[in-house]
Amino acid sequence: MSAVMNTPHASDAMRRRTRYFMLGAFLVAAIAFAVIAASGINQNLVYYWTPTDLHAAGDKAYGATIRLGGMVSPGSIRNHGGASGVEFDVHDAGGKVHVKSSGVPPQMFRENIGVVVEGTMVQGGYFKSNRLMVSHDNEYKAPEAGHPMSQEELKKLMKTTEGME
């Protein structure tokens, strides 16, 4: 009879231990989440903005790491004469931002192409970029009929298709 009496007490103790373990695990997870949230995870986020968004943000845009996306304005590209870096304007339907980018721009960089520049807005009134990416599609378009290709253009085209089967 004593064995039967001990079974409910053992089961209650087991439930209590399981409950305390679950409560402890939940408490550890909550503390870990609070530490991560308070440690400045927001500082590691990079926001994607258009020139219109950048102007609308006002003072909030200064100092934040931002990815600015838009089109390169026609006639705005200025190279730094032999040195790496380029200046240009990025526009969208509602705004324009002057960009100063350090480093060598990609080969496909030109007017009227979509770009994404990563950097920050500075008090001088321009966007200081440390990374410049161009937008392009991977779709091949054959030359129009009647458009003669030089031997050099043909060789370049053939070189890009080597290894493709």
C-alpha positions as CSV (number, residue, x, y, z in Angstrom):
1,M,0.0,0.0,0.0
2,S,2.9,2.4,0.6
3,A,4.1,1.9,-3.0
4,V,0.8,3.1,-4.2
5,M,0.9,6.1,-1.9
6,N,4.4,7.1,-3.2
7,T,3.4,7.1,-6.9
8,P,1.3,10.3,-6.8
9,H,3.9,12.2,-4.8
10,A,6.7,11.2,-7.3
11,S,4.5,12.2,-10.2
12,D,3.9,15.6,-8.6
13,A,7.6,16.1,-8.0
14,M,8.4,15.2,-11.6
15,R,5.8,17.8,-12.8
16,R,7.2,20.4,-10.6
17,R,10.7,19.8,-11.9
18,T,9.5,19.9,-15.5
19,R,7.6,23.1,-14.7
20,Y,10.7,24.7,-13.1
21,F,12.9,23.6,-16.0
22,M,10.4,25.1,-18.6
23,L,10.2,28.3,-16.6
24,G,14.0,28.5,-16.3
25,A,14.4,27.9,-20.1
26,F,11.8,30.6,-20.9
27,L,13.5,33.0,-18.5
28,V,17.0,32.4,-20.1
29,A,15.5,32.9,-23.6
30,A,13.8,36.1,-22.5
31,I,17.0,37.5,-21.0
32,A,19.0,36.5,-24.2
33,F,16.4,38.3,-26.4
34,A,16.6,41.4,-24.2
35,V,20.4,41.5,-24.3
36,I,20.4,41.1,-28.1
37,A,17.8,43.8,-28.5
38,A,19.6,46.2,-26.2
39,S,23.1,45.6,-27.7
40,G,22.5,47.8,-30.6
41,I,21.3,45.4,-33.3
42,N,19.6,48.4,-34.9
43,Q,23.1,49.9,-35.7
44,N,23.8,46.9,-38.0
45,L,20.7,47.4,-40.1
46,V,21.1,49.0,-43.6
47,Y,18.0,50.7,-45.0
48,Y,17.1,50.9,-48.7
49,W,15.9,54.4,-49.6
50,T,15.2,56.4,-52.8
51,P,16.2,60.0,-53.2
52,T,12.6,61.0,-52.3
53,D,12.8,59.0,-49.1
54,L,16.2,60.5,-48.2
55,H,14.9,64.0,-48.6
56,A,11.7,63.2,-46.6
57,A,13.8,61.7,-43.7
58,G,15.4,65.1,-43.1
59,D,18.0,65.0,-40.2
60,K,17.4,61.3,-39.6
61,A,19.3,60.5,-42.9
62,Y,22.5,62.0,-41.6
63,G,25.0,59.5,-40.2
64,A,22.9,56.4,-40.8
65,T,24.2,53.7,-43.2
66,I,21.8,53.7,-46.1
67,R,21.5,52.0,-49.5
68,L,20.4,54.6,-51.9
69,G,18.7,53.4,-55.1
70,G,17.8,55.2,-58.2
71,M,18.9,56.1,-61.7
72,V,22.1,57.9,-62.7
73,S,21.1,61.4,-64.0
74,P,22.2,62.2,-67.6
75,G,25.2,64.5,-67.8
76,S,26.0,64.3,-64.1
77,I,29.0,61.8,-64.1
78,R,32.4,63.4,-63.2
79,N,35.5,61.3,-62.8
80,H,38.3,62.3,-60.6
81,G,40.9,62.6,-63.3
82,G,43.0,59.5,-63.0
83,A,42.2,59.0,-59.3
84,S,39.7,56.4,-58.2
85,G,36.3,57.7,-57.4
86,V,33.4,59.3,-59.2
87,E,30.7,61.9,-58.6
88,F,27.2,61.8,-60.0
89,D,23.6,62.4,-59.3
90,V,21.0,59.7,-58.5
91,H,17.4,60.6,-59.2
92,D,13.9,59.0,-59.0
93,A,10.5,60.4,-59.9
94,G,10.6,62.9,-57.0
95,G,14.1,63.8,-56.1
96,K,17.8,64.0,-56.8
97,V,20.8,63.4,-54.6
98,H,24.5,64.2,-55.4
99,V,26.8,61.2,-54.7
100,K,30.5,61.1,-54.2
101,S,31.8,57.5,-54.5
102,S,35.2,56.3,-53.6
103,G,36.7,53.4,-55.5
104,V,36.5,52.4,-59.1
105,P,33.0,52.2,-60.6
106,P,31.9,48.9,-62.3
107,Q,32.4,48.7,-66.0
108,M,28.7,48.8,-66.7
109,F,28.4,52.2,-64.8
110,R,26.9,54.9,-67.1
111,E,24.1,57.4,-67.4
112,N,20.5,56.3,-67.2
113,I,21.4,53.0,-65.4
114,G,19.9,51.8,-62.1
115,V,22.4,52.0,-59.3
116,V,22.4,51.2,-55.6
117,V,25.1,53.1,-53.5
118,E,25.8,52.2,-49.9
119,G,27.0,54.9,-47.6
120,T,25.8,57.9,-45.6
121,M,24.4,61.3,-46.1
122,V,26.9,63.9,-44.8
123,Q,26.4,67.5,-43.6
124,G,28.0,68.8,-46.8
125,G,24.7,68.0,-48.5
126,Y,25.9,65.0,-50.5
127,F,25.8,61.3,-50.2
128,K,29.2,59.7,-49.4
129,S,29.3,56.2,-50.9
130,N,31.8,53.5,-50.1
131,R,30.1,50.9,-52.3
132,L,28.6,51.3,-55.8
133,M,26.5,48.6,-57.5
134,V,24.8,48.8,-60.9
135,S,21.5,47.2,-61.9
136,H,21.4,45.1,-65.0
137,D,19.6,42.2,-66.4
138,N,21.2,39.0,-67.6
139,E,19.3,38.8,-70.8
140,Y,21.2,38.6,-74.0
141,K,19.9,40.7,-76.9
142,A,21.2,39.9,-80.4
143,P,22.1,42.8,-82.7
144,E,19.3,44.1,-84.8
145,A,19.0,42.8,-88.4
146,G,21.1,44.9,-90.7
147,H,23.4,46.0,-87.9
148,P,26.9,45.0,-89.2
149,M,29.3,43.7,-86.6
150,S,33.0,44.4,-86.9
151,Q,35.4,41.5,-86.6
152,E,36.5,42.8,-83.2
153,E,32.9,42.9,-81.9
154,L,32.3,39.4,-83.2
155,K,35.5,38.1,-81.5
156,K,34.4,39.7,-78.2
157,L,30.9,38.2,-78.5
158,M,32.4,34.7,-79.2
159,K,34.7,35.0,-76.3
160,T,31.8,35.6,-73.9
161,T,30.1,32.4,-75.1
162,E,33.2,30.1,-74.7
163,G,32.5,27.1,-72.5
164,M,28.7,27.3,-73.0
165,E,27.1,24.3,-74.5
